[in-house]
Amino acid sequence: MTDGALLVRAGRVEWVGADRDLPAGLGDVDELDAAGAAVLPGWVDCHTHAVWAGARREELVARVAGKPYAAGGINATVAATRAASDEALLALASERMRVMRHNGTTTVEVKSGYGLTPADECRLLDVARDAAALQGLRVTTTYLGAHVVPDSRHRDDYVREVIASLPAARHHGAEWCDVFCDEGAFTVDEARRVLVAAAAAGLGLRIHAEQIARTGAALLAAELGCASADHLDHVTDEDARALAVGGVVAVVVPVVSLYSRSQTWSHAQRLADAGCTLAIATDCNPGSAWCESMPYAVQLACLAMGLPVDVALRAATLGGAAALRRDDVGHLGVGARGDLIVLAADHEADLVAHLGADAVIRTVVHGCPIG
């Protein structure tokens, strides 16, 4: 729509249409004039690990020199995160979310996963919620106790501990449970045990699947009716069809394909061809995707994965909302949350065409410009 307008009252979209048809007699309302710029729904970043301390720069330098990515580096971040104070973690996470908001993210999913004890994992859930509140973002939190098996822990004992801590995670606000089911992390059988218990505890289900190798995690996601399966670099046609039939949203994270140097791109089109609902996320994390920018993820989805611009934009908004099972964000229809972004361009395709520039000039959450 050109020359469009929308009206937000009490944080919800009340009317949308052509500017010339804007209802009369609105009274004293604040006006935001986009001055001809393109307006989109706020990004829904449905997969991040935004709460951590420490750095993994040595790992990155080694990877650039040819060493492959492996899940084991997560333990280094766990040690640094456990050692950080609550205040330090909050400051770090809040700054990352400020950058997310600057780049147009209005709804963000944040996983725990860098604590790997029940108390530390619950602390990260609390920090994620508090950091998002400081930056005015909508947040949903996910318990990822099953990220990797901690050093010196017996696998089966640790899986039992994760399962036993599910009620505590829910008490600390977790809406979802995730498992990193992959080579070097958790097996399909271990993931099934955790996710079945999570569903019984009232948590929604998500899964890291087929990132490093094909393990059968995507088929498990379809079997259990997970809301999303994320990564999917090594997904097969069979896997993709099962996800589509099972209504599992396929979350692709193109920044990881670049940052980890896996250079796997074709899975996005395979998933789309199978009829999967696609979502795009940053996977903001210290080891394989230190990136808070959804515009950059969209650019890679188009230029490296080959997704059409309209498909990528939908995946970064409505697709992310579907992955979080929300119908009130990711669009600007009547009744939606008043979350939107004003682009630094008069056409949405310029977001992909213009690299290395600030893509968003204004972020609006709940009808209020912020930042």
C-alpha positions as CSV (number, residue, x, y, z in Angstrom):
1,M,0.0,0.0,0.0
2,T,1.2,3.5,-0.9
3,D,0.2,6.6,1.1
4,G,-1.0,4.3,3.9
5,A,-1.9,5.1,7.5
6,L,-2.7,3.2,10.6
7,L,-4.2,4.1,14.0
8,V,-2.9,2.6,17.2
9,R,-4.9,3.0,20.5
10,A,-4.0,1.4,23.8
11,G,-1.1,-0.4,22.1
12,R,-3.2,-2.1,19.5
13,V,-3.9,-1.4,15.8
14,E,-7.4,0.0,15.6
15,W,-7.6,1.0,11.9
16,V,-5.4,0.6,8.8
17,G,-6.0,1.9,5.3
18,A,-5.2,4.7,2.8
19,D,-4.2,8.0,4.4
20,R,-7.0,9.8,2.6
21,D,-9.5,7.5,4.4
22,L,-8.2,8.1,7.9
23,P,-11.3,8.5,10.2
24,A,-12.1,12.1,11.2
25,G,-12.5,13.3,14.7
26,L,-9.6,11.3,16.2
27,G,-9.0,13.9,18.9
28,D,-5.7,14.5,20.5
29,V,-3.5,11.8,19.1
30,D,0.3,11.8,18.5
31,E,1.2,11.5,14.9
32,L,4.3,9.8,13.5
33,D,4.9,10.9,9.9
34,A,7.0,8.4,8.0
35,A,7.6,11.0,5.3
36,G,7.3,8.6,2.5
37,A,9.5,5.9,4.0
38,A,8.5,2.2,4.0
39,V,6.9,0.9,7.1
40,L,6.9,-2.8,8.2
41,P,5.8,-4.7,11.2
42,G,8.5,-5.0,13.9
43,W,10.9,-7.9,13.5
44,V,10.1,-11.0,15.5
45,D,13.5,-12.5,16.3
46,C,12.4,-16.0,17.4
47,H,15.8,-17.6,18.3
48,T,18.5,-15.8,20.4
49,H,20.9,-16.6,23.2
50,A,21.3,-13.0,24.3
51,V,22.4,-13.5,27.9
52,W,26.1,-14.4,28.2
53,A,29.5,-13.1,29.5
54,G,33.0,-13.6,28.1
55,A,34.2,-13.9,24.5
56,R,35.0,-16.7,22.0
57,R,37.4,-14.7,19.9
58,E,40.1,-17.4,19.9
59,E,37.6,-19.9,18.6
60,L,36.6,-17.5,15.8
61,V,40.3,-16.9,14.8
62,A,40.9,-20.7,14.7
63,R,37.8,-21.2,12.6
64,V,38.8,-18.5,10.1
65,A,42.1,-20.4,9.9
66,G,40.2,-23.6,9.0
67,K,39.1,-25.3,12.2
68,P,35.5,-26.5,12.0
69,Y,32.8,-25.3,14.4
70,A,32.0,-27.7,17.2
71,A,29.4,-27.5,20.0
72,G,32.1,-28.0,22.7
73,G,33.0,-24.3,22.7
74,I,29.8,-23.6,24.6
75,N,31.4,-24.7,27.9
76,A,33.8,-21.8,27.7
77,T,30.9,-19.4,27.7
78,V,29.3,-21.3,30.5
79,A,32.4,-20.7,32.7
80,A,32.5,-17.0,32.0
81,T,28.7,-16.6,32.5
82,R,28.7,-18.4,35.8
83,A,31.5,-16.1,37.0
84,A,29.7,-12.9,36.0
85,S,27.6,-10.9,38.5
86,D,23.9,-10.4,38.0
87,E,24.6,-6.7,37.4
88,A,27.2,-7.5,34.7
89,L,25.0,-9.9,32.9
90,L,22.1,-7.5,32.9
91,A,24.2,-4.7,31.5
92,L,25.6,-7.0,28.7
93,A,22.2,-8.4,27.8
94,S,20.5,-5.0,28.0
95,E,23.1,-3.5,25.6
96,R,22.6,-6.3,23.1
97,M,18.8,-5.8,23.2
98,R,19.3,-2.1,22.7
99,V,21.1,-2.9,19.5
100,M,18.3,-5.3,18.5
101,R,15.8,-2.6,19.1
102,H,17.8,-0.1,17.1
103,N,17.7,-2.6,14.2
104,G,13.9,-2.9,14.4
105,T,13.4,-6.0,16.6
106,T,10.3,-5.5,18.7
107,T,9.7,-9.1,19.9
108,V,12.5,-11.4,20.9
109,E,12.9,-14.9,22.1
110,V,15.8,-15.5,24.5
111,K,17.1,-18.8,25.6
112,S,19.0,-19.7,28.7
113,G,21.8,-22.3,28.2
114,Y,25.0,-20.8,29.5
115,G,24.4,-21.7,33.1
116,L,24.0,-25.5,33.0
117,T,22.9,-25.8,36.6
118,P,19.3,-25.3,37.7
119,A,20.1,-22.1,39.6
120,D,22.3,-20.6,36.9
121,E,19.8,-21.4,34.2
122,C,17.0,-19.8,36.2
123,R,19.2,-16.7,36.8
124,L,19.6,-16.3,33.0
125,L,15.9,-16.5,32.5
126,D,15.4,-13.7,35.0
127,V,18.1,-11.6,33.4
128,A,16.6,-12.0,30.0
129,R,13.2,-10.8,31.2
130,D,14.7,-7.8,33.0
131,A,17.0,-6.8,30.1
132,A,14.1,-6.8,27.7
133,A,12.0,-4.7,30.1
134,L,14.8,-2.1,30.2
135,Q,14.8,-1.8,26.4
136,G,11.0,-1.9,26.0
137,L,11.0,-5.2,24.0
138,R,8.4,-7.9,24.1
139,V,10.2,-11.1,25.3
140,T,9.5,-14.7,25.5
141,T,12.0,-16.9,27.4
142,T,13.1,-20.5,26.7
143,Y,14.7,-23.0,29.0
144,L,17.8,-24.5,27.3
145,G,19.3,-26.5,30.1
146,A,19.9,-29.2,27.5
147,H,22.4,-27.1,25.6
148,V,25.5,-29.3,26.1
149,V,26.5,-31.8,28.8
150,P,28.7,-29.8,31.2
151,D,32.3,-30.8,31.7
152,S,32.8,-33.6,34.2
153,R,29.0,-34.5,34.3
154,H,27.7,-37.9,33.5
155,R,25.3,-37.7,30.6
156,D,22.3,-39.6,32.0
157,D,22.6,-37.8,35.4
158,Y,22.6,-34.5,33.7
159,V,19.6,-35.3,31.6
160,R,17.7,-36.3,34.7
161,E,18.7,-33.0,36.4
162,V,17.4,-31.0,33.4
163,I,14.1,-32.9,33.6
164,A,13.8,-32.3,37.4
165,S,14.5,-28.6,37.0
166,L,11.6,-28.0,34.5
167,P,9.1,-26.8,37.1
168,A,11.7,-24.3,38.4
169,A,12.3,-23.0,34.9
170,R,8.6,-22.5,34.4
171,H,8.4,-20.7,37.8
172,H,11.1,-18.3,36.5
173,G,8.9,-17.4,33.5
174,A,10.1,-19.9,30.8
175,E,7.3,-20.5,28.3
176,W,9.3,-22.9,26.2
177,C,11.8,-25.7,26.5
178,D,14.5,-26.3,23.9
179,V,17.2,-29.0,23.3
180,F,20.3,-28.8,21.2
181,C,20.0,-32.2,19.5
182,D,23.0,-32.6,17.4
183,E,26.5,-34.1,17.0
184,G,28.5,-33.2,20.1
185,A,25.3,-32.2,22.1
186,F,22.3,-34.4,22.9
187,T,21.0,-37.5,21.1
188,V,17.5,-37.9,19.7
189,D,16.6,-40.3,22.6
190,E,17.9,-37.8,25.2
191,A,16.1,-34.9,23.5
192,R,12.8,-36.9,23.4
193,R,13.1,-37.6,27.2
194,V,13.5,-33.9,27.9
195,L,10.9,-32.6,25.6
196,V,8.2,-35.2,26.6
197,A,8.8,-34.2,30.2
198,A,8.7,-30.5,29.3
199,A,5.3,-30.9,27.6
200,A,4.0,-32.6,30.7
201,A,5.3,-29.7,32.7
202,G,3.3,-27.2,30.6
203,L,6.1,-25.9,28.5
204,G,6.0,-25.4,24.7
205,L,8.6,-27.3,22.7
206,R,11.4,-26.1,20.4
207,I,14.5,-27.9,19.1
208,H,17.9,-27.2,17.6
209,A,17.9,-29.7,14.7
210,E,20.3,-30.9,12.0
211,Q,22.8,-28.0,12.3
212,I,26.1,-29.9,12.4
213,A,24.9,-33.2,11.1
214,R,21.7,-35.1,10.3
215,T,20.7,-36.8,13.5
216,G,16.9,-37.3,13.1
217,A,16.1,-34.3,15.2
218,A,13.8,-32.8,12.6
219,L,11.7,-36.0,12.5
220,L,11.6,-35.9,16.3
221,A,10.2,-32.3,16.1
222,A,7.5,-33.5,13.7
223,E,6.7,-36.5,16.0
224,L,6.4,-34.3,19.1
225,G,4.6,-31.4,17.4
226,C,7.3,-28.9,18.3
227,A,6.5,-25.3,17.6
228,S,9.8,-24.9,15.7
229,A,12.8,-26.7,14.5
230,D,15.8,-24.4,14.2
231,H,18.9,-24.4,12.0
232,L,18.1,-27.4,9.7
233,D,21.3,-27.1,7.6
234,H,21.4,-30.8,6.9
235,V,17.7,-31.4,6.5
236,T,16.6,-33.9,3.9
237,D,13.5,-33.8,1.6
238,E,11.9,-36.4,3.9
239,D,12.6,-34.2,7.0
240,A,11.2,-31.1,5.3
241,R,8.0,-32.8,4.3
242,A,7.5,-34.2,7.8
243,L,8.0,-30.7,9.3
244,A,5.5,-29.3,6.9
245,V,2.9,-32.0,7.6
246,G,3.5,-31.6,11.3
247,G,3.0,-27.8,11.3
248,V,6.5,-27.3,12.7
249,V,7.9,-23.8,11.8
250,A,11.3,-24.1,10.1
251,V,13.6,-21.4,11.6
252,V,16.6,-20.7,9.4
253,V,19.6,-18.8,10.9
254,P,21.7,-17.6,7.9
255,V,24.2,-15.7,10.1
256,V,25.3,-19.0,11.5
257,S,25.9,-20.4,8.1
258,L,28.3,-17.5,7.5
259,Y,29.8,-17.1,10.9
260,S,30.5,-20.9,11.5
261,R,31.8,-21.0,7.9
262,S,29.6,-24.0,7.1
263,Q,28.4,-22.2,4.0
264,T,25.2,-24.2,4.0
265,W,22.5,-22.3,2.2
266,S,20.3,-24.6,0.1
267,H,18.2,-25.9,3.0
268,A,16.0,-22.7,3.1
269,Q,14.7,-23.4,-0.4
270,R,14.3,-27.1,0.3
271,L,12.1,-26.3,3.3
272,A,10.1,-23.7,1.4
273,D,9.6,-26.1,-1.5
274,A,8.2,-28.7,1.0
275,G,5.6,-26.2,2.2
276,C,7.1,-25.4,5.5
277,T,6.3,-22.1,7.2
278,L,9.7,-20.3,7.3
279,A,11.1,-18.0,10.0
280,I,14.3,-16.1,10.0
281,A,16.2,-15.4,13.3
282,T,19.6,-14.0,14.2
283,D,20.6,-16.7,16.7
284,C,22.5,-14.0,18.5
285,N,25.2,-15.9,20.5
286,P,28.9,-15.6,21.2
287,G,30.2,-18.7,19.3
288,S,28.4,-18.9,16.0
289,A,26.4,-15.7,15.4
290,W,27.4,-12.6,17.3
291,C,24.8,-10.5,15.6
292,E,21.9,-8.5,16.9
293,S,20.7,-7.3,13.5
294,M,17.6,-8.8,11.9
295,P,18.2,-6.7,8.7
296,Y,21.5,-8.4,8.3
297,A,19.9,-11.8,8.7
298,V,17.3,-10.9,6.1
299,Q,20.0,-9.7,3.7
300,L,21.8,-13.0,4.0
301,A,18.6,-15.0,3.6
302,C,18.1,-13.3,0.3
303,L,21.6,-12.9,-1.1
304,A,23.1,-16.2,0.2
305,M,20.1,-18.5,0.7
306,G,18.3,-17.2,-2.4
307,L,14.9,-16.4,-0.7
308,P,12.8,-13.8,-2.5
309,V,12.6,-10.5,-0.7
310,D,8.9,-10.8,0.1
311,V,9.4,-14.3,1.4
312,A,12.3,-13.3,3.6
313,L,10.4,-10.3,5.0
314,R,7.4,-12.5,5.8
315,A,9.7,-15.0,7.5
316,A,11.3,-12.3,9.7
317,T,7.9,-11.1,10.9
318,L,4.9,-13.4,10.5
319,G,7.2,-16.4,10.4
320,G,8.8,-15.5,13.7
321,A,5.4,-14.9,15.2
322,A,4.3,-18.4,14.0
323,A,7.4,-20.0,15.6
324,L,6.4,-18.4,18.9
325,R,2.7,-19.3,18.4
326,R,1.6,-15.7,18.5
327,D,-1.0,-14.0,16.3
328,D,-0.7,-10.5,17.7
329,V,2.8,-9.6,16.4
330,G,4.5,-9.8,13.0
331,H,1.7,-8.0,11.2
332,L,-0.2,-4.7,11.2
333,G,-3.7,-5.9,10.9
334,V,-6.5,-4.6,13.1
335,G,-6.0,-6.1,16.6
336,A,-2.3,-6.6,16.3
337,R,0.2,-5.0,18.7
338,G,1.2,-1.6,17.6
339,D,4.8,-2.7,16.8
340,L,6.3,-1.3,13.6
341,I,9.5,0.0,12.0
342,V,10.2,2.8,9.7
343,L,12.9,1.9,7.1
344,A,15.6,4.3,5.8
345,A,14.2,3.8,2.4
346,D,11.0,4.3,0.4
347,H,10.8,0.6,-0.7
348,E,11.3,-2.5,1.4
349,A,13.5,-4.1,-1.2
350,D,16.1,-1.4,-0.5
351,L,16.7,-3.0,2.9
352,V,18.3,-5.9,1.0
353,A,19.9,-3.8,-1.7
354,H,21.7,-1.3,0.6
355,L,24.3,-3.2,2.6
356,G,26.3,-1.9,5.5
357,A,23.9,1.0,6.4
358,D,21.4,1.5,9.2
359,A,18.3,0.0,7.7
360,V,15.8,1.2,10.4
361,I,15.3,4.9,11.4
362,R,12.5,4.4,13.9
363,T,11.2,1.6,16.0
364,V,7.7,1.7,17.5
365,V,6.6,-0.7,20.3
366,H,3.0,-0.7,21.7
367,G,2.4,2.4,19.6
368,C,5.2,4.3,21.3
369,P,8.4,5.4,19.4
370,I,11.4,4.3,21.4
371,G,15.1,4.8,21.0
